[in-house]
Amino acid sequence: MDIFMTALAASLSWQALLGTFFGALVGLIFGAIPGLTYSMALAMVLPITFTMGHTAAIAVLLGTYIGGMTGGAVSAILIGVPGTPSAAATVLDGEVMAKKGQASIAIGIATIAGCVGGILSLLVMLVSVDALARVAISFGPAEITALVVFGLSTICGLAGGSLVKGLIGGVIGLMLMNIGQDPIDGVPRFTFGTTAMLQGVDLLVAMIGLFAVPHVVTVFATYWRGKEMKIDPGNVRTELPGWRLLLAQRWNFLRSAAIGTVVGAIPGTGGPIAAFLAYDQAKRWSKHPETFGKGEVSGVVAPEASNHAVTGGAMIPLIGLGIPGDPATAIILGGLLIHGIQPGPLLFMEKPDVITSIYLLFVLAYVVTALIQLFGVRLFVKALRVPPHLMAVGILVMCVIGSFAIRNSLFDVGVMGLVGFVAYWLIKGGIPATPILLGLVLGPTLEREARTALIMSEGSPAIFVESYTALLFWGLALLILVSQVITMVRSRNARTKGEPGKATA
């Protein structure tokens, strides 16, 4: 009890509160602007923490991390461009809700879903940090390969009306990620002798192109035809979902948070995988799957609860074993080490007050971020008052700046424009953008882990089926694929039977 009271007093000090607020605000801003990620925000605020006490420094880092994860939903809902890769699945229903005049409630439920997902992941971290850390670290290249293939199987659920077109989109994403330098052998691939193409297609650049450019082109085309639709948010206020709606989503909260926590605890994975897995499972468990992509609340709850639960899951191997699972937690690890805090099993015995402070600051960061988000929703949604064609100009300028800022490369700006132009015509042809993004997100991990596994086994593919964990994920992927094919066949048969009846009528 003395340890808890000491940690509580330190976590509620004015330095910790101010640090949490500052970090959450910076994270929200960086997360909401396409091209500026919370990893950038963490790298920016890290030097500021050098002169702080360890509690205030942890508060700044956790606030930035959680605020950045939350901020991605703002641009995803308001303008249909995810601020972070983790928010890509939120676009599918969040943008539609905004177009229906429900932008405020969409941001409100995304904020609550994220907060609930993060807190639930913290509870899991509290009771099982040691066990889950050891399970996560036991995942080898073969197991992670099977997990990523399972993640790619969600393309079946995101393909819309045609599984073939969805698979085509996924293959295009996998092809794009092959451009550049081979990550293992270092040889150029698909560069056509161009030095600039050695750097490859950056995920954030491609994401901006896939979502922003088609949106901008569509808005301009609509404006030139004189059919521009203006969205008037009216008297915008902070709207929170009612208790009835929250209770109806309780299983979605729990399922999505569990997916996010488990995925986050596995090094090398991350928010995008968790978000798409949760979205796919929410759609499969829904009584009305046809409403997904049309402004379904569950389609906002699932990805937001899941990608926020990744924050707690990612802290499990970081705190329990000192192993960061992604660039963001690697920066946090650096901040901890600078302040003389060495994560790992010994930390629980030597500095239990620090562990308790981390838990408390984790909760504080979510509370502060949620308050900033909810009270700032009035300002966020007022952006909808701007005429769409003017908003499109602003989006285009932000996307150009964001694409250039990622690697200080004009080549990336050109890639963003080219990917967006091609994506516009692919979407017009019925090929959705989301499977393309999923291929880009999961492709590098799939290639790296699969090739590493083959190197370890000296070329024998048997390594991929030697563990029960890998077999489980292979089986789940196959189950999803088979169930989707059966659903498509039944749907086609039903339409075939219905056509003669319509003809006779």
C-alpha positions as CSV (number, residue, x, y, z in Angstrom):
1,M,0.0,0.0,0.0
2,D,2.9,2.4,0.7
3,I,4.3,1.7,-2.7
4,F,0.9,2.4,-4.3
5,M,0.4,5.7,-2.4
6,T,3.9,6.9,-3.2
7,A,3.4,6.1,-6.9
8,L,-0.1,7.7,-6.9
9,A,1.3,10.9,-5.4
10,A,4.1,11.1,-8.0
11,S,1.7,10.3,-10.8
12,L,-0.7,13.1,-9.8
13,S,2.0,15.7,-9.2
14,W,1.7,18.9,-11.3
15,Q,4.8,17.9,-13.3
16,A,3.2,14.5,-14.3
17,L,-0.1,16.1,-15.1
18,L,1.4,18.8,-17.2
19,G,3.7,16.3,-18.9
20,T,0.7,14.0,-19.7
21,F,-1.3,16.9,-21.1
22,F,1.6,18.2,-23.2
23,G,2.4,14.7,-24.6
24,A,-1.3,13.9,-25.3
25,L,-1.8,17.2,-27.2
26,V,1.4,16.8,-29.3
27,G,0.4,13.2,-30.0
28,L,-3.1,14.1,-31.0
29,I,-1.9,16.8,-33.4
30,F,0.8,14.5,-35.0
31,G,-1.6,11.6,-35.2
32,A,-4.4,13.7,-36.8
33,I,-2.1,15.0,-39.6
34,P,-1.6,12.5,-42.4
35,G,2.1,11.8,-42.8
36,L,3.1,12.8,-39.2
37,T,3.1,9.8,-37.0
38,Y,3.2,9.4,-33.2
39,S,6.7,7.8,-33.7
40,M,7.8,11.2,-35.1
41,A,6.1,12.9,-32.1
42,L,7.9,10.6,-29.7
43,A,11.2,11.3,-31.3
44,M,10.6,15.0,-31.1
45,V,9.6,15.1,-27.4
46,L,12.2,12.6,-26.3
47,P,15.0,15.2,-25.9
48,I,12.7,17.4,-23.9
49,T,12.4,14.6,-21.2
50,F,16.2,14.5,-20.6
51,T,16.1,17.1,-17.8
52,M,12.9,15.9,-16.2
53,G,12.4,13.5,-13.4
54,H,11.6,9.9,-14.4
55,T,7.9,10.1,-13.5
56,A,7.3,13.3,-15.6
57,A,9.4,11.9,-18.5
58,I,7.3,8.7,-18.5
59,A,4.2,10.8,-18.4
60,V,5.3,12.8,-21.5
61,L,6.2,9.7,-23.5
62,L,3.0,7.7,-22.6
63,G,0.8,10.8,-23.3
64,T,2.4,11.2,-26.7
65,Y,2.1,7.5,-27.5
66,I,-1.5,7.2,-26.6
67,G,-2.5,10.6,-27.9
68,G,-0.9,9.8,-31.3
69,M,-2.8,6.5,-31.5
70,T,-6.1,8.4,-30.7
71,G,-5.5,11.3,-33.1
72,G,-5.5,9.1,-36.2
73,A,-9.2,8.6,-35.9
74,V,-9.9,12.4,-36.2
75,S,-8.8,12.7,-39.8
76,A,-10.0,9.2,-40.6
77,I,-13.6,10.2,-39.7
78,L,-13.6,13.9,-40.8
79,I,-11.8,13.7,-44.1
80,G,-11.5,10.0,-44.8
81,V,-7.7,10.0,-44.6
82,P,-6.3,8.0,-41.7
83,G,-3.7,10.0,-39.7
84,T,-2.0,6.8,-38.8
85,P,-1.9,3.3,-40.4
86,S,-3.7,1.9,-37.4
87,A,-6.7,4.1,-38.2
88,A,-7.1,2.9,-41.8
89,A,-9.9,0.5,-40.8
90,T,-11.7,3.3,-39.0
91,V,-12.2,5.1,-42.3
92,L,-14.5,2.4,-43.7
93,D,-17.4,3.4,-41.5
94,G,-16.3,6.5,-39.7
95,E,-16.2,8.6,-42.9
96,V,-19.6,7.5,-43.8
97,M,-21.0,8.5,-40.4
98,A,-19.4,12.0,-40.9
99,K,-21.1,12.3,-44.3
100,K,-24.4,11.4,-42.6
101,G,-23.9,14.3,-40.2
102,Q,-22.8,12.0,-37.4
103,A,-19.2,13.2,-37.2
104,S,-19.4,14.2,-33.6
105,I,-20.9,11.0,-32.4
106,A,-18.4,9.0,-34.5
107,I,-15.5,10.8,-32.8
108,G,-17.1,10.4,-29.4
109,I,-17.6,6.6,-29.8
110,A,-14.1,6.3,-31.3
111,T,-12.7,8.0,-28.3
112,I,-14.6,5.9,-25.8
113,A,-13.8,2.7,-27.7
114,G,-10.1,3.6,-27.7
115,C,-10.2,4.4,-24.0
116,V,-12.0,1.2,-23.1
117,G,-9.7,-0.9,-25.3
118,G,-6.6,0.7,-23.7
119,I,-7.9,0.2,-20.1
120,L,-8.9,-3.4,-20.8
121,S,-5.4,-4.1,-22.2
122,L,-3.9,-2.5,-19.1
123,L,-6.0,-4.9,-16.9
124,V,-4.6,-7.8,-18.9
125,M,-1.1,-6.4,-18.5
126,L,-1.6,-6.1,-14.8
127,V,-2.5,-9.7,-14.3
128,S,-0.5,-11.4,-17.0
129,V,2.5,-9.3,-17.9
130,D,5.0,-12.0,-17.1
131,A,3.1,-14.9,-18.7
132,L,2.1,-13.1,-21.8
133,A,5.6,-11.7,-22.3
134,R,7.1,-15.2,-22.2
135,V,4.4,-16.5,-24.7
136,A,5.0,-13.5,-27.0
137,I,8.7,-14.0,-27.0
138,S,8.2,-17.7,-27.9
139,F,6.8,-16.7,-31.3
140,G,9.5,-17.4,-33.8
141,P,9.6,-16.5,-37.5
142,A,7.4,-19.4,-38.5
143,E,4.6,-18.5,-36.0
144,I,4.7,-14.8,-37.0
145,T,4.5,-15.8,-40.7
146,A,1.4,-17.9,-39.9
147,L,-0.1,-15.0,-37.9
148,V,0.5,-12.5,-40.8
149,V,-1.1,-14.9,-43.3
150,F,-4.1,-15.1,-40.9
151,G,-4.1,-11.3,-41.0
152,L,-4.0,-11.3,-44.8
153,S,-7.0,-13.6,-44.8
154,T,-9.1,-10.7,-43.6
155,I,-9.0,-9.5,-47.2
156,C,-11.8,-12.0,-47.7
157,G,-14.0,-10.0,-45.4
158,L,-12.9,-6.6,-46.8
159,A,-13.2,-7.5,-50.4
160,G,-16.8,-6.2,-50.7
161,G,-18.9,-7.9,-53.4
162,S,-16.0,-9.7,-55.2
163,L,-13.4,-11.9,-53.5
164,V,-11.4,-11.9,-56.7
165,K,-11.2,-8.1,-56.8
166,G,-10.2,-8.1,-53.1
167,L,-7.4,-10.6,-53.8
168,I,-6.2,-8.5,-56.7
169,G,-6.0,-5.5,-54.4
170,G,-4.0,-7.5,-51.9
171,V,-1.6,-8.8,-54.5
172,I,-1.1,-5.2,-55.8
173,G,-0.2,-4.2,-52.2
174,L,2.3,-7.0,-51.9
175,M,3.8,-6.1,-55.3
176,L,4.3,-2.4,-54.3
177,M,6.1,-3.3,-51.1
178,N,8.7,-5.3,-53.1
179,I,9.9,-2.2,-54.9
180,G,13.3,-1.0,-53.5
181,Q,16.2,-2.7,-51.9
182,D,15.9,-6.3,-50.7
183,P,15.8,-6.2,-46.9
184,I,18.0,-9.3,-46.5
185,D,20.3,-9.6,-49.5
186,G,20.5,-5.8,-50.2
187,V,19.9,-6.2,-54.0
188,P,17.7,-3.8,-55.9
189,R,14.2,-5.0,-56.9
190,F,12.0,-3.4,-59.6
191,T,14.0,-0.2,-59.5
192,F,14.5,-0.1,-63.3
193,G,18.0,1.3,-62.8
194,T,16.7,4.3,-60.9
195,T,18.6,5.3,-57.8
196,A,15.6,7.1,-56.2
197,M,13.5,3.9,-56.3
198,L,16.0,2.1,-54.1
199,Q,14.3,3.6,-51.1
200,G,11.1,1.8,-52.0
201,V,7.5,2.8,-51.4
202,D,7.0,4.0,-47.9
203,L,3.9,2.8,-46.1
204,L,2.7,6.2,-45.0
205,V,3.3,7.7,-48.5
206,A,1.3,4.9,-50.1
207,M,-1.4,5.2,-47.4
208,I,-1.8,8.9,-48.1
209,G,-2.0,8.3,-51.8
210,L,-4.5,5.5,-51.5
211,F,-7.0,7.4,-49.3
212,A,-6.3,11.1,-49.9
213,V,-5.7,11.5,-53.6
214,P,-8.9,9.6,-54.8
215,H,-10.9,11.6,-52.3
216,V,-9.5,14.9,-53.6
217,V,-10.0,13.9,-57.2
218,T,-13.6,12.8,-56.5
219,V,-14.3,16.1,-54.7
220,F,-12.8,18.2,-57.6
221,A,-14.7,16.2,-60.2
222,T,-18.0,16.6,-58.3
223,Y,-17.3,20.4,-57.9
224,W,-16.6,20.8,-61.6
225,R,-19.9,19.0,-62.5
226,G,-21.8,21.4,-60.2
227,K,-22.9,18.6,-57.9
228,E,-20.9,19.4,-54.8
229,M,-22.6,18.3,-51.6
230,K,-21.9,20.5,-48.5
231,I,-22.1,19.0,-45.1
232,D,-23.5,21.3,-42.4
233,P,-22.7,20.0,-39.0
234,G,-25.2,22.4,-37.5
235,N,-25.0,23.2,-33.8
236,V,-22.2,20.8,-33.0
237,R,-21.7,19.6,-29.4
238,T,-19.9,16.9,-27.7
239,E,-21.9,13.8,-28.2
240,L,-21.4,10.6,-26.3
241,P,-23.0,7.2,-27.0
242,G,-25.7,6.2,-24.6
243,W,-25.5,3.3,-22.2
244,R,-27.8,1.2,-24.3
245,L,-25.4,1.5,-27.3
246,L,-22.4,0.8,-25.2
247,L,-24.0,-2.3,-23.6
248,A,-24.9,-3.5,-27.1
249,Q,-21.2,-3.3,-28.1
250,R,-19.9,-5.0,-24.9
251,W,-18.8,-8.2,-26.7
252,N,-17.3,-6.1,-29.5
253,F,-15.3,-4.2,-26.9
254,L,-14.0,-7.3,-25.3
255,R,-13.3,-9.3,-28.5
256,S,-11.5,-6.3,-30.1
257,A,-9.5,-5.5,-27.0
258,A,-8.4,-9.1,-26.7
259,I,-7.3,-9.2,-30.3
260,G,-5.4,-5.9,-29.9
261,T,-3.7,-7.0,-26.7
262,V,-2.5,-10.3,-28.1
263,V,-1.3,-8.9,-31.4
264,G,0.4,-5.9,-29.6
265,A,2.2,-8.3,-27.3
266,I,3.9,-10.0,-30.3
267,P,7.0,-8.1,-31.4
268,G,7.0,-7.1,-35.0
269,T,3.2,-6.8,-35.4
270,G,1.2,-3.7,-34.5
271,G,-2.0,-1.6,-34.7
272,P,-2.9,-2.1,-38.4
273,I,-2.9,-5.9,-38.1
274,A,-5.0,-5.7,-34.9
275,A,-7.4,-3.2,-36.4
276,F,-8.2,-5.1,-39.5
277,L,-8.5,-8.4,-37.6
278,A,-10.9,-6.8,-35.2
279,Y,-12.9,-5.2,-38.0
280,D,-13.2,-8.5,-39.8
281,Q,-14.3,-10.4,-36.7
282,A,-16.8,-7.7,-35.8
283,K,-18.3,-8.1,-39.3
284,R,-18.4,-11.9,-39.0
285,W,-20.1,-11.9,-35.6
286,S,-22.6,-9.2,-36.6
287,K,-26.2,-10.1,-37.2
288,H,-26.2,-7.5,-40.0
289,P,-22.8,-7.7,-41.8
290,E,-24.2,-5.9,-44.8
291,T,-24.3,-2.6,-42.9
292,F,-20.5,-2.5,-42.5
293,G,-19.0,0.1,-44.7
294,K,-22.2,2.1,-44.6
295,G,-21.8,3.9,-41.3
296,E,-22.0,1.0,-38.9
297,V,-21.1,1.9,-35.3
298,S,-19.5,-1.5,-34.7
299,G,-17.1,-0.7,-37.6
300,V,-15.8,2.2,-35.6
301,V,-15.7,0.5,-32.2
302,A,-13.8,-2.6,-33.4
303,P,-10.7,-1.0,-35.0
304,E,-10.4,1.7,-32.4
305,A,-10.8,-0.6,-29.4
306,S,-8.3,-3.0,-30.9
307,N,-5.6,-0.6,-32.0
308,H,-5.7,1.1,-28.6
309,A,-5.4,-2.2,-26.9
310,V,-2.2,-2.7,-28.9
311,T,-0.7,0.0,-26.7
312,G,-1.1,-2.1,-23.5
313,G,-0.1,-5.3,-25.4
314,A,3.0,-3.7,-26.7
315,M,4.0,-2.6,-23.2
316,I,4.0,-6.3,-22.0
317,P,7.2,-7.4,-23.7
318,L,8.7,-3.9,-23.2
319,I,8.2,-3.9,-19.4
320,G,8.4,-7.6,-18.8
321,L,11.4,-8.4,-21.0
322,G,12.8,-5.1,-22.2
323,I,11.9,-5.9,-25.8
324,P,10.3,-3.2,-28.0
325,G,7.8,-4.5,-30.5
326,D,7.7,-1.4,-32.8
327,P,9.5,1.9,-33.4
328,A,7.3,3.8,-30.9
329,T,8.0,1.4,-28.0
330,A,11.7,1.4,-29.0
331,I,11.7,5.2,-28.4
332,I,10.0,4.8,-25.1
333,L,12.5,2.1,-24.1
334,G,15.3,4.6,-25.0
335,G,13.6,7.2,-22.7
336,L,13.4,4.7,-19.9
337,L,17.1,3.7,-20.2
338,I,18.2,7.4,-20.2
339,H,16.5,7.8,-16.8
340,G,18.2,4.7,-15.5
341,I,15.2,2.4,-15.8
342,Q,16.1,-1.0,-17.2
343,P,12.9,-2.9,-18.2
344,G,12.8,-6.6,-17.4
345,P,12.0,-9.1,-14.7
346,L,14.4,-7.4,-12.2
347,L,12.6,-4.1,-12.5
348,F,9.5,-5.7,-10.7
349,M,11.7,-6.6,-7.8
350,E,14.1,-3.6,-7.6
351,K,11.7,-0.7,-8.5
352,P,8.1,-1.7,-7.9
353,D,7.2,1.9,-7.4
354,V,8.3,2.7,-11.0
355,I,6.1,-0.2,-12.3
356,T,3.2,1.1,-10.4
357,S,3.8,4.6,-11.7
358,I,3.8,3.3,-15.3
359,Y,0.4,1.6,-14.7
360,L,-1.1,4.8,-13.2
361,L,0.3,7.1,-15.8
362,F,-1.0,4.8,-18.5
363,V,-4.5,5.3,-17.1
364,L,-3.9,9.0,-16.7
365,A,-2.8,9.4,-20.3
366,Y,-6.0,7.8,-21.6
367,V,-8.2,9.9,-19.4
368,V,-6.4,13.2,-20.4
369,T,-6.4,12.2,-24.1
370,A,-10.1,11.3,-24.0
371,L,-10.9,14.7,-22.3
372,I,-8.9,16.7,-24.9
373,Q,-10.6,14.7,-27.7
374,L,-14.1,15.1,-26.4
375,F,-13.9,18.7,-25.4
376,G,-12.1,19.5,-28.7
377,V,-14.7,17.8,-30.9
378,R,-16.6,21.0,-31.4
379,L,-13.5,22.5,-33.0
380,F,-12.7,19.3,-35.0
381,V,-16.1,19.0,-36.5
382,K,-16.3,22.7,-37.5
383,A,-13.9,21.8,-40.2
384,L,-16.9,20.3,-42.0
385,R,-18.3,23.8,-42.5
386,V,-15.5,24.5,-45.0
387,P,-16.7,23.9,-48.6
388,P,-15.5,20.5,-49.8
389,H,-13.4,21.8,-52.7
390,L,-11.6,24.2,-50.4
391,M,-11.1,21.4,-47.9
392,A,-9.7,19.2,-50.7
393,V,-7.1,21.9,-51.5
394,G,-6.1,22.0,-47.8
395,I,-5.9,18.2,-47.7
396,L,-3.8,18.1,-50.8
397,V,-1.4,20.6,-49.4
398,M,-1.1,18.7,-46.1
399,C,-0.6,15.5,-48.0
400,V,2.2,16.9,-50.1
401,I,3.9,18.4,-47.0
402,G,3.4,15.2,-45.0
403,S,4.7,13.0,-47.8
404,F,7.8,15.1,-48.2
405,A,8.4,15.3,-44.4
406,I,8.5,11.5,-44.0
407,R,11.9,11.2,-45.6
408,N,12.6,14.7,-47.0
409,S,12.2,13.3,-50.5
410,L,10.4,14.8,-53.5
411,F,10.4,11.3,-54.9
412,D,7.9,10.4,-52.1
413,V,5.6,13.2,-53.2
414,G,5.6,11.8,-56.8
415,V,5.0,8.3,-55.5
416,M,2.1,9.6,-53.4
417,G,0.5,11.2,-56.5
418,L,1.1,8.2,-58.8
419,V,-0.3,5.7,-56.2
420,G,-3.3,7.9,-55.6
421,F,-4.0,8.4,-59.4
422,V,-3.8,4.6,-60.0
423,A,-5.9,4.0,-56.8
424,Y,-8.6,6.3,-58.1
425,W,-9.1,4.2,-61.3
426,L,-8.8,0.9,-59.4
427,I,-11.6,2.1,-57.1
428,K,-13.6,3.1,-60.1
429,G,-13.1,-0.4,-61.4
430,G,-14.4,-2.0,-58.2
431,I,-11.1,-2.9,-56.6
432,P,-11.1,-1.6,-53.0
433,A,-8.2,0.3,-51.6
434,T,-8.2,-1.4,-48.2
435,P,-6.8,-4.8,-49.4
436,I,-4.1,-2.9,-51.2
437,L,-3.1,-1.2,-47.9
438,L,-3.4,-4.5,-46.1
439,G,-0.9,-6.0,-48.5
440,L,1.5,-3.0,-48.0
441,V,1.2,-3.2,-44.2
442,L,1.6,-7.0,-43.8
443,G,3.9,-7.6,-46.8
444,P,7.2,-6.6,-45.3
445,T,6.6,-8.6,-42.1
446,L,5.5,-11.6,-44.1
447,E,8.6,-11.5,-46.3
448,R,11.0,-10.9,-43.5
449,E,9.7,-13.6,-41.2
450,A,9.1,-16.2,-43.9
451,R,12.6,-15.8,-45.3
452,T,14.1,-15.8,-41.9
453,A,12.3,-19.1,-41.1
454,L,13.5,-20.7,-44.3
455,I,17.1,-19.6,-43.6
456,M,16.8,-21.2,-40.1
457,S,15.5,-24.4,-41.6
458,E,18.0,-24.4,-44.4
459,G,15.2,-24.1,-47.0
460,S,12.8,-26.7,-45.6
461,P,9.2,-25.4,-45.6
462,A,8.3,-28.0,-42.9
463,I,9.3,-25.3,-40.3
464,F,6.0,-23.6,-40.9
465,V,3.9,-26.5,-39.6
466,E,6.1,-27.8,-36.9
467,S,4.5,-25.9,-34.0
468,Y,0.9,-26.0,-32.7
469,T,0.7,-22.2,-32.7
470,A,1.6,-22.0,-36.4
471,L,-0.9,-24.7,-37.2
472,L,-3.6,-22.9,-35.3
473,F,-3.1,-19.7,-37.4
474,W,-2.9,-21.7,-40.6
475,G,-6.2,-23.4,-39.7
476,L,-7.9,-20.1,-38.9
477,A,-6.8,-18.6,-42.2
478,L,-8.1,-21.6,-44.1
479,L,-11.4,-21.5,-42.2
480,I,-11.9,-17.9,-43.1
481,L,-11.1,-18.5,-46.7
482,V,-13.4,-21.5,-47.0
483,S,-16.3,-19.8,-45.2
484,Q,-16.0,-16.8,-47.5
485,V,-16.1,-19.0,-50.6
486,I,-19.2,-20.8,-49.2
487,T,-20.9,-17.5,-48.5
488,M,-20.2,-16.3,-52.0
489,V,-21.5,-19.5,-53.6
490,R,-24.7,-19.4,-51.6
491,S,-25.2,-15.7,-52.5
492,R,-24.7,-16.4,-56.2
493,N,-27.1,-19.4,-56.1
494,A,-29.7,-17.3,-54.4
495,R,-29.4,-14.6,-57.0
496,T,-29.6,-17.2,-59.8
497,K,-32.8,-18.6,-58.3
498,G,-34.3,-15.2,-58.0
499,E,-33.8,-14.1,-61.6
500,P,-36.4,-16.4,-63.2
501,G,-39.0,-15.2,-60.7
502,K,-38.3,-11.6,-61.5
503,A,-38.5,-12.4,-65.2
504,T,-42.0,-14.0,-64.9
505,A,-43.2,-11.2,-62.7
